[in-house]
Every structure is written in structure tokens, then in C-alpha cells.
Amino acid sequence: MTTLVRDEIARAVRGGLERAAADLGWSGLDGVAVEIERPANPAHGDYASNVAFRLAKPIRKKPAEIADAIRERVAIAPPIASVETLNGFVNVRLDPAWLAERVDAIVRAGADFGRSNALSGTRLQVEFISANPTGPLTVANARGGPLGDVLSSVLEFAGAKVEREYYVEDTGTQFDTFGRSIAIRYRQLHGEAIEIPQDAYPAEYVIDIAKEIDERDGDRWMALPLEEQAKRFAELGVEWVLREAKRVTALLGIRYDTWYSQAEMMRSGRFERALDELRRLGIVYEKDGAVWLEASEAVDDKEGWVLVRSNGEPGYLGKDIAYHLESLRDRRFDKKIDVWGANTHYHLIQMRAAMKALGLLEKFEVVLYQYVRFLHEGVLKRMGRRTGQFLLLEEVIEAVGKDATRYFFLQSSADRQLDFDLELAIQQSNENPVFYVQYAHARIASILRTAVEKGIDAGAADLSSLRDAGELDLVRLVLRFPELVDDIRTHYGVHQLTTYALELAGAFHGFYRDFRVVDPDDVRRSKARLRLVLAVQVALRQTLGLLGVSAPDKM
């Protein structure tokens, strides 16, 4: 498991602070964290701490004076080369020789580089996509797929046991309408002149489902009334939709551990038990024949807080509260993380109010994502992919490939609208970011093959020859990977992996341009640089692995 460099720096600065406090009689340090960050300006060092500003008030001294006192008492030993102060910040520079030595540690770590036990013993559920099971997967919910899958991978990388879940909402009005739509199409196939009502699903896939039923069962169901057909066909329709969803998510490289049925949960009695618990808490009331959740957040909008409608049908909010109770209480997940579209923002307010009342708020987290705007959709038409009234996720995957689809969906923060440039995604050039990153990995593989052909082995290298600023800056960048993963496990910003991959690829391409790696006339330096590019390859492979993007050896 990888030790974070910033943690080592934090311990050293903490040691300097404690010695300063003992020497100078400072008090009031309890609870003051020593936070370490990277300076925006590399000229200010490798790491910096603002702890002096945090201490200024409790010990009644100027930040600059406090920082100087800490600087004088930080132990100078690897990985630290020097400590400076600037405007009240404590700035730390890393030892160049120590940096060069890290190359071997990175290469030896291999698939464990960046991995940690920070979440060991923790059971997490990550629920994502979970589109209504009334049609094929469109791009409307597609962004949540890579977001949820990569977040799950990062959490697993940090030692957690993660269950990827697709919540199948196979009850309610939409479900009933779906079954009725299939039944009407089935009847039409058997010659009945029946019109499609306005609230029905008119898309071609409904006809496909009806045809599949007809091919298998013929007129077996024609004797049943429409509503009986609808009930039976709704279940068959969901089977069709889920079969397609499993196939398409697999194309995107996603494998779910659980496809959880809302209908099964409702049959289990979990909804009634959840309602009973809310009643015992005194936050449920009845009005106009319906059952409502009482919450201070509902002052301006009572209508959305219905748990059971006046006709006795469970409401969406009530079912979702029951589902979350089932996950956190019955299935005993330590935390449930939902990846939802931005249009669920108000529902999130409702769920937070409910989880707070149930004492589960700390175990409930949501990543909200903005939707995607697809640019240059004409690409799909030219490729014969755009065939229906909806832009299907499968059409995008087939057009640009699994790797580009995942990478492009992850290029910006979830809370920002994403522009997915289909024209750019199909390009095999350095303008395409996923191609650029993958090419860096393939280029390293090519360099290593060339070295073998020239009889130069990177297995045993004298790393002390890595002294150039360009070489050491590359090591610094590789060492950022474990810290990045540690950050993502706490704030869930998985888009930072694509940013890092692009930065690392760019740094490597620049290094390759400026430095000769394989030089038969300087084998000692060649071996050291080969070891360095191996370390870069490890970081690239780890990053791409978490992104679910392939790391090719040839392109």
C-alpha cells in the first residue's frame, strides 16, 4: 500500500509545531489540523501549510512569526530537503535524491501503486443509472454510468467493499402505462383496430417487445381483457428492458452486482414497516385521504411530500424512503451513495429531510450530475447510427467506442454541464484526449521494446543520474496519483482522473521530446530514464484502469 508524501510532510510540520509549542509555551493547539496542499506556484516549493494562520488567533501572534518558529524546528531529513516561509505559509521542498529513489518504489508497487486501506472494512452501495424500466437506455441517464462505476472503482481501490446497484423501479403509474402500451401494440399485431392513447409509449421499441411476445406466444393472450394483458405484459416488458440494459451497460464496461426490484421490495412489506417507523417518529400526518411526510422543508410545497396517495397507492417519495431504509438497515451498508441527475434536486431535499429524521443522514450521500449536450450529432447519422427518435446510449458507444464514451463523459465535474463532441471523439489524433493519453502509454511500451532490441535492461538502474529538472518534475507528477485518489475517495470528483491523465500524458510527451531515453552510448543514463518511463507507465495504467479505459501497448 502506498504512503502519501503529503502525509509524511504533515507529520514533519506537526513535529515542528509541537516543538515550537513546547519551546515557546504556546497553548490552545488542540484540534488544529495541519493541512498540506500544493502551492499554485511551483517556485514556492512542493508542499505548503497554512497552519500558522489557523494558530494566529488562539496563540495571539502574527502568522509570519508562527511560521518562522515552525520552520526552524522541522526536521530536515528525506523526503524533506528544505523548509521556507512566505507570507505566513510554511513551504517545503522535496529532496531531489529522494525523489529519484521513488522511481524504483513506484515500479515495484505496480498494480498496488496508489492503493490504500483507508476504507478497509467498509461496505458501500453505489446506485447509479437506474433509469425507468420502460425503454432502452438513452443518453439522458448515460453520464451517471461512468460516474458511478469509476467512483465505485476508486472506493474499492481505497479498500472498501462496494456493491454496484441498479434500482429497478418496476411499480407505479409509468410501469402500468408501459404494460398497456405493449398490450395495445400486441392487439394491433392481431388485427384489432385500436388507437394509441396520448399517454402511451409510442416508440418503435414497444412494437419490438409486442412482436417478441407474439413470436413466442402467438394469440395466447388475446382472450384476456386489455387491463389483464397490460399487467402481464408490463412484467414481460421490464424483462426485455432489463435484458437490453444489461447488454448495453456491459458494452460500456459496467458490471452491476445487483439489479434490485422495487416490486420485490414492496411485496416484502418493507414499505409498510418504513411507514410505521415514520409514524412512531411523529412526522407523518393524514389529510384529504392521503398520508404525508411532515418536514420543515415542505412549507412552500406540500404536494410533493405525499407518502401514500388518496387512492391508497404508495407515492414515489414513500417508496424511496423504504428502499433506503432497506439498504442501510436490512442490508447493513455503511453508506449508500446515489448518483442522480440534476432534475432530482428537489427529491434530494426531501430524502435528506427523511434520512435526518431517521438518523441516517450521515450514511446517505448523493452525487448530482448535470446533463450532457451532444455536439455534432450529424456524425451518428453519417455512420448510420442515429435511427430513432431518441439518442440511444448504444448508438454513441458503437460510434465512438467504449473508451472514448467513458472518458468523454468524465471530462468535467459532475455539477457542470458537459459538452460531448462526437466529431472529436472519433478522431485518431492528439486533439482527441483519450487517444492522446492512450498514445502515451503505447509510446512507453514501444520505447521499452526498442530498449530490449538494443540490449538495454531497465531492471537494475542507478537512479542517482536522474538530476535534471525535467526528470524530477515527471517523478513529482507521478507521485501526485496516490494523493489524487485519496482526495477522490472523500469528495467523489472522479473527473479529476481524466484531468490528471491528460496532464501526465502531456508531461511524458514533452519529456520524450526533450530527452533521449534509449542511448546505446550512455547505458547508465538510459537505464535510469527507462526506469522513469516505467514509473510513468504505471501511473498511466493505474489511472486508465480506474477510468475503465484500456491501456494499449500498440496503436
C-alpha positions in Angstrom: 0.0 0.0 0.0 1.2 3.5 -0.9 2.2 6.0 1.7 1.2 9.5 0.8 4.0 12.0 0.5 1.8 14.8 1.9 1.1 12.7 5.0 4.9 12.5 5.6 5.1 16.2 5.2 2.2 16.8 7.5 3.9 14.7 10.2 7.1 16.7 9.8 5.3 20.0 10.1 3.3 18.8 13.0 6.5 17.8 14.7 8.0 21.3 14.1 4.8 22.8 15.5 4.8 20.7 18.7 8.5 21.5 19.3 7.7 25.2 18.8 4.8 25.0 21.2 7.0 23.3 23.9 9.8 25.7 23.4 7.7 28.9 23.3 4.9 28.0 25.7 2.1 28.0 23.1 -1.3 26.6 24.2 -4.6 26.1 22.5 -3.4 23.8 19.8 -5.9 21.0 20.4 -8.0 20.3 17.3 -5.9 22.5 15.0 -5.2 20.4 11.9 -2.0 20.6 9.9 -3.3 20.7 6.3 -0.9 20.3 3.5 -1.5 21.5 -0.1 0.4 22.0 -3.3 1.3 25.7 -3.9 -0.2 27.2 -7.0 3.2 28.5 -8.0 5.8 25.6 -8.1 8.5 28.2 -7.4 7.2 28.3 -3.8 8.0 24.7 -3.2 6.5 21.2 -3.4 4.1 21.5 -0.4 2.7 24.2 1.8 0.8 24.6 5.0 -1.4 27.4 6.3 -1.3 26.2 9.8 0.2 29.5 11.0 -3.0 31.3 10.0 -5.1 28.8 12.0 -3.0 29.4 15.1 -2.8 33.2 14.9 -6.0 33.7 16.9 -5.5 31.1 19.7 -1.9 32.0 20.4 -2.2 35.7 19.6 0.7 36.0 17.3 1.2 37.0 13.7 1.2 34.2 11.1 4.6 35.1 9.8 6.1 34.8 13.3 4.4 31.4 13.9 5.5 30.1 10.5 9.2 31.1 11.2 9.1 29.3 14.6 7.8 26.1 12.9 10.3 26.3 10.1 13.2 26.5 12.5 12.1 23.2 14.1 11.0 21.0 11.3 13.5 18.1 11.0 15.4 18.2 7.7 15.6 14.6 6.5 14.3 12.8 3.4 11.9 13.4 1.9 12.4 17.0 3.0 15.3 19.0 1.6 14.4 22.4 3.0 11.7 24.4 4.7 11.0 28.1 4.0 8.3 30.6 4.9 6.5 33.0 2.7 3.7 35.4 3.8 2.9 33.2 6.7 2.9 29.9 4.8 5.3 27.1 5.7 6.7 25.8 2.4 8.5 22.5 1.9 10.9 21.4 -0.9 11.5 17.7 -1.6 14.9 16.1 -1.6 16.0 15.5 -5.3 17.9 12.3 -4.4 14.8 11.0 -2.5 12.6 11.9 -5.5 14.9 9.9 -7.8 14.7 6.9 -5.5 10.9 6.9 -5.5 11.0 5.7 -9.1 12.0 2.2 -8.0 9.3 2.1 -5.4 6.7 3.1 -7.9 7.7 0.5 -10.4 7.9 -2.2 -7.7 4.4 -1.3 -6.5 3.0 -1.8 -9.9 -0.7 -2.6 -9.6 -0.7 -1.6 -6.0 0.6 1.9 -6.7 -1.9 4.4 -5.1 -3.9 1.6 -3.5 -4.7 2.1 0.2 -6.6 0.6 3.2 -8.3 3.9 4.1 -11.8 2.4 3.7 -10.9 -1.2 4.7 -13.8 -2.9 6.5 -16.4 -0.5 5.0 -19.4 -1.8 3.0 -20.7 0.8 0.5 -23.5 0.7 -2.0 -23.3 2.9 -5.1 -26.5 3.1 -7.0 -26.4 4.6 -10.5 -28.2 5.0 -13.8 -31.4 3.3 -12.5 -33.5 4.6 -15.4 -37.2 3.9 -15.5 -37.5 0.3 -16.9 -39.9 1.4 -19.6 -37.5 1.7 -22.6 -33.9 1.3 -23.8 -31.1 3.3 -22.2 -30.9 6.8 -23.8 -28.2 9.3 -23.3 -30.4 11.1 -20.7 -29.1 9.0 -17.9 -25.8 7.8 -19.5 -23.5 10.2 -17.7 -24.4 8.6 -14.4 -23.0 5.3 -15.6 -19.3 6.1 -15.8 -19.6 8.4 -12.8 -21.0 5.7 -10.6 -18.7 3.0 -12.0 -15.5 4.9 -11.6 -16.5 6.2 -8.2 -17.1 2.5 -7.2 -13.6 1.6 -8.5 -11.9 4.4 -6.6 -13.7 3.4 -3.4 -12.6 -0.2 -3.9 -9.1 1.0 -4.6 -9.2 2.6 -1.2 -10.1 -0.8 0.4 -13.9 -0.6 0.6 -16.2 -3.4 -0.3 -18.5 -1.8 -2.9 -21.8 -3.1 -4.3 -22.8 -1.6 -7.6 -26.6 -1.4 -7.8 -29.2 -0.7 -10.5 -32.5 0.1 -8.8 -35.4 -1.2 -11.0 -38.4 1.0 -10.4 -40.9 -1.6 -11.7 -44.1 -0.3 -9.9 -46.2 2.8 -10.3 -48.1 4.7 -13.0 -45.3 4.6 -15.6 -45.0 0.9 -15.2 -48.7 0.4 -15.7 -48.8 2.7 -18.8 -45.8 0.7 -20.2 -47.7 -2.6 -19.9 -50.8 -1.0 -21.5 -48.8 0.3 -24.4 -47.4 -3.1 -25.1 -50.8 -4.7 -24.9 -52.2 -2.2 -27.4 -49.4 -3.0 -29.9 -50.0 -6.7 -29.4 -53.6 -6.3 -30.2 -52.8 -4.3 -33.3 -50.5 -7.1 -34.5 -53.5 -9.4 -34.3 -55.6 -7.1 -36.5 -57.5 -5.2 -33.8 -58.2 -1.5 -34.8 -57.2 0.1 -31.5 -55.7 3.6 -31.2 -52.7 4.6 -29.2 -53.8 7.0 -26.4 -51.8 10.2 -25.8 -50.3 8.9 -22.5 -49.0 5.7 -24.1 -45.4 4.9 -25.1 -45.4 5.4 -28.9 -41.8 4.4 -29.7 -40.7 1.6 -32.0 -39.2 -0.5 -29.2 -42.7 -1.0 -27.8 -43.6 -2.7 -31.1 -40.5 -4.8 -30.9 -41.5 -6.0 -27.5 -45.0 -6.8 -28.7 -43.6 -8.7 -31.7 -41.3 -10.7 -29.4 -44.3 -11.7 -27.3 -46.3 -12.5 -30.5 -43.5 -14.6 -32.0 -43.2 -16.6 -28.8 -46.9 -16.9 -27.7 -49.0 -16.2 -30.8 -52.6 -15.3 -29.9 -52.4 -16.9 -26.5 -53.2 -13.7 -24.7 -55.9 -12.3 -27.0 -58.7 -13.7 -24.9 -57.7 -11.5 -21.9 -59.1 -8.1 -21.3 -56.8 -5.2 -22.1 -56.0 -4.4 -18.4 -55.2 -8.1 -17.7 -52.9 -8.1 -20.8 -51.3 -4.9 -19.5 -50.4 -6.4 -16.1 -48.9 -9.4 -17.7 -47.1 -7.6 -20.5 -45.6 -4.9 -18.1 -43.6 -7.6 -16.4 -42.5 -9.1 -19.8 -41.7 -5.6 -21.0 -39.4 -5.0 -18.0 -37.7 -8.3 -18.6 -37.0 -7.0 -22.2 -35.8 -3.6 -21.0 -33.5 -5.1 -18.3 -32.0 -7.6 -20.8 -31.2 -4.7 -23.0 -29.9 -2.6 -20.1 -27.6 -5.3 -19.0 -26.3 -5.8 -22.6 -25.7 -2.0 -23.1 -24.1 -1.3 -19.7 -21.8 -4.3 -20.4 -20.8 -2.6 -23.7 -19.9 0.4 -21.6 -17.7 -1.8 -19.3 -20.1 -1.7 -16.4 -21.0 -4.8 -14.4 -23.6 -4.5 -11.7 -23.6 -6.6 -8.6 -27.3 -6.2 -8.0 -30.4 -5.4 -10.1 -32.8 -4.6 -7.3 -36.5 -4.8 -7.9 -38.8 -2.2 -6.4 -41.7 -4.6 -6.9 -40.0 -7.2 -4.8 -39.3 -4.7 -2.0 -43.0 -3.7 -2.0 -44.0 -7.3 -1.7 -41.7 -7.8 1.2 -43.6 -5.4 3.5 -40.6 -3.0 3.8 -42.8 -0.1 2.7 -45.3 -0.7 5.5 -42.5 -1.0 8.0 -41.0 2.2 6.9 -44.3 4.0 7.2 -44.8 2.6 10.7 -41.4 3.9 11.7 -42.1 7.4 10.4 -45.4 7.3 12.3 -43.6 6.4 15.5 -41.3 9.4 15.0 -44.4 11.6 14.7 -43.5 13.0 11.3 -46.5 11.6 9.4 -50.0 13.1 9.1 -53.1 12.4 7.1 -55.0 14.9 5.0 -57.5 14.6 2.2 -57.3 10.8 2.4 -53.6 10.8 1.7 -50.5 10.2 4.0 -48.0 13.0 4.1 -44.4 13.5 5.5 -44.2 16.4 7.9 -41.0 18.4 7.4 -39.9 22.0 7.8 -38.6 21.9 4.3 -42.2 21.3 3.0 -43.5 24.7 4.0 -43.7 26.1 0.4 -44.7 22.9 -1.3 -46.9 20.3 0.4 -47.9 18.4 -2.7 -44.5 16.8 -3.3 -44.4 15.2 0.2 -47.1 12.6 -0.2 -46.1 9.1 1.1 -49.4 7.4 0.2 -51.8 8.9 -2.3 -55.6 9.3 -1.6 -56.3 6.2 -3.7 -54.0 4.1 -1.5 -51.2 3.9 -4.0 -47.7 4.4 -2.4 -46.0 7.6 -3.6 -42.6 7.9 -5.1 -41.1 9.5 -2.0 -42.5 6.9 0.3 -41.1 4.1 -1.8 -37.7 5.7 -2.0 -37.5 6.2 1.8 -38.4 2.5 2.2 -35.7 1.5 -0.3 -33.0 3.5 1.5 -34.1 2.1 4.9 -33.9 -1.4 3.4 -30.4 -0.7 2.1 -29.0 0.9 5.3 -30.9 -1.1 7.9 -31.7 -4.5 6.5 -28.8 -4.9 4.1 -26.5 -3.1 6.5 -24.5 -1.0 4.2 -22.3 1.5 6.0 -23.1 4.1 3.4 -25.4 4.5 0.4 -24.2 6.7 -2.4 -26.7 7.6 -5.1 -25.7 9.1 -8.5 -28.7 11.1 -9.7 -29.5 13.6 -12.5 -29.8 17.3 -11.6 -33.6 17.1 -12.1 -33.8 15.2 -8.8 -32.6 18.2 -6.8 -35.9 18.7 -5.0 -36.2 15.0 -4.3 -32.8 15.2 -2.8 -34.1 17.8 -0.3 -37.0 15.5 0.6 -34.7 12.5 1.0 -32.3 14.4 3.2 -35.1 15.5 5.4 -36.4 11.9 5.7 -32.9 10.5 6.3 -32.2 13.1 9.0 -35.4 12.2 10.8 -34.5 8.5 10.6 -31.0 9.2 12.0 -29.4 8.0 8.7 -28.2 11.3 7.2 -24.5 10.6 7.7 -24.9 7.3 5.8 -26.7 8.9 2.8 -24.8 10.8 0.1 -25.8 11.9 -3.4 -23.7 12.9 -6.4 -25.9 15.1 -8.7 -24.8 15.4 -12.3 -25.8 17.9 -14.9 -26.9 16.6 -18.3 -24.9 16.2 -21.5 -25.1 18.3 -24.6 -24.1 16.3 -27.7 -22.2 18.3 -30.3 -22.1 17.2 -34.0 -24.8 14.6 -33.8 -24.5 14.5 -37.6 -21.6 12.1 -37.1 -24.1 9.5 -36.0 -26.3 10.0 -39.0 -23.3 9.7 -41.3 -22.3 6.5 -39.7 -25.9 5.1 -39.9 -26.2 5.1 -36.1 -29.0 7.6 -35.4 -32.1 5.5 -36.2 -34.8 6.5 -33.7 -36.5 9.5 -32.1 -34.2 9.1 -29.0 -30.4 9.2 -29.0 -29.6 5.8 -27.5 -26.5 5.2 -25.4 -25.7 2.1 -27.5 -25.6 4.3 -30.6 -22.9 6.5 -29.0 -20.9 3.6 -27.8 -21.0 2.0 -31.3 -20.0 5.3 -32.9 -17.0 6.3 -30.8 -16.1 3.2 -28.8 -16.3 2.2 -25.1 -13.1 4.0 -24.1 -14.0 7.4 -25.7 -17.5 7.2 -24.4 -16.4 6.7 -20.8 -13.6 9.2 -21.0 -15.7 12.0 -22.6 -18.5 11.5 -20.0 -15.9 12.0 -17.3 -14.1 15.1 -18.6 -15.8 17.7 -16.4 -17.1 17.9 -12.8 -20.5 16.3 -12.3 -22.1 19.6 -11.3 -21.2 21.2 -14.7 -23.0 20.7 -17.9 -20.9 18.5 -20.2 -20.4 19.1 -24.0 -19.7 15.7 -25.6 -18.1 16.4 -29.0 -18.8 13.4 -31.2 -16.7 14.7 -34.0 -13.7 14.9 -31.7 -14.4 11.6 -30.1 -14.0 9.6 -33.3 -10.7 11.3 -34.3 -7.5 9.3 -34.1 -5.3 12.3 -33.4 -3.7 14.2 -30.5 -6.7 16.5 -30.4 -8.7 13.6 -29.0 -7.8 13.5 -25.3 -8.4 9.8 -24.8 -6.2 9.0 -27.9 -3.5 11.3 -26.6 -3.4 9.6 -23.2 -3.5 6.1 -24.6 -0.8 7.0 -27.1 1.4 8.0 -24.2 1.1 4.5 -22.7 1.6 2.9 -26.1 4.7 5.1 -26.8 6.2 3.9 -23.5 5.6 0.3 -24.5 7.4 1.0 -27.8 10.3 2.6 -26.0 10.7 -0.4 -23.8 10.6 -2.8 -26.8 13.3 -0.7 -28.5 15.5 -0.9 -25.4 15.2 -4.7 -25.4 16.2 -4.7 -29.1 19.3 -2.7 -28.2 20.2 -4.9 -25.3 19.5 -2.3 -22.6 17.7 -3.6 -19.5 15.7 -1.3 -17.2 15.7 -3.8 -14.4 18.7 -2.5 -12.5 19.3 1.2 -12.8 21.4 3.8 -11.0 18.7 6.4 -10.3 21.2 8.9 -9.0 21.7 10.1 -12.5 18.1 11.4 -12.6 19.0 15.0 -11.7 17.6 17.1 -14.4 14.6 19.3 -13.5 12.5 17.7 -16.3 13.2 14.2 -15.0 12.4 15.1 -11.4 9.3 17.1 -12.3 8.0 13.9 -14.0 8.6 12.0 -10.8 6.7 14.7 -8.8 3.7 14.4 -11.2 3.6 10.6 -10.9 3.7 10.9 -7.1 0.5 13.0 -7.3 -1.5 10.0 -8.3 -2.0 8.4 -4.8 -2.9 11.8 -3.3 -5.4 12.4 -6.1 -7.1 9.0 -5.4 -7.2 9.8 -1.7 -8.9 13.1 -2.5 -11.5 11.5 -4.8 -12.5 8.9 -2.1 -13.6 11.8 0.1 -15.1 14.3 -2.4 -16.1 12.0 -5.3 -14.7 14.2 -8.0 -13.8 11.4 -10.4 -13.4 13.8 -13.3 -10.0 14.7 -11.8 -8.7 11.4 -13.1 -9.2 12.5 -16.7 -7.5 15.8 -16.0 -4.6 14.1 -14.4 -4.3 11.5 -17.2 -4.1 14.3 -19.7 -1.5 16.3 -17.7 0.7 13.2 -17.2 0.5 12.2 -20.8 1.4 15.8 -21.8 4.3 15.8 -19.5 5.6 12.5 -20.8 5.3 13.5 -24.4 7.2 16.7 -23.6 9.9 14.6 -21.7 10.2 12.3 -24.7 10.7 15.3 -27.0 13.4 16.9 -24.8 15.3 13.8 -23.5 16.8 10.9 -25.3 15.7 7.8 -23.4 17.4 5.0 -25.2 21.0 5.9 -25.9 23.5 3.0 -26.5 26.3 5.4 -25.9 25.1 6.2 -22.4 23.7 3.0 -21.0 23.8 4.2 -17.4 21.6 7.2 -18.0 19.4 5.2 -20.4 18.6 2.6 -17.7 17.6 5.3 -15.3 15.4 7.0 -17.8 13.8 3.7 -18.8 13.0 3.1 -15.2 11.5 6.6 -15.0 9.2 6.0 -18.1 8.2 2.6 -16.5 7.1 4.6 -13.4 5.1 6.9 -15.7 3.6 3.9 -17.4 2.5 2.5 -14.0 0.7 5.8 -13.1 -1.0 5.9 -16.6 -2.1 2.3 -16.4 -3.5 2.8 -12.9 -5.3 6.0 -13.9 -6.8 4.4 -17.0 -7.7 1.3 -15.1 -9.8 3.3 -12.6 -11.4 5.1 -15.5 -12.3 1.8 -17.1 -10.3 2.8 -20.2 -7.9 0.4 -21.9 -4.1 1.0 -21.8 -2.9 -0.3 -25.2 0.7 -1.3 -25.8 0.4 -0.6 -29.5 -1.7 1.9 -31.5 
